[in-house]
Amino acid sequence: MFSFYWYSIACFCAVYKNTQIAFIKDSISSFILNLLTPFFIYIFPSVLRIISLRCSQKDLSCFYKLSNIIPFF
């Protein structure tokens, strides 16, 4: 499957020579975005969990419950 993917990219870039730079830029930006997305997804529940554990009030227990639910989306 991986070799088929690289073969199709090579054929695409060979046929459409004017789009090689745009294809490479889009591929790199997509790769970086996919590496950074999990950090932003899991930082919000982590902050909520830290806030709820540091405060001893019972009112903030809903933050902890919410932080358990958010990663499922």
Beta strands, then each sheet from edge to edge (+ up, - down):
end
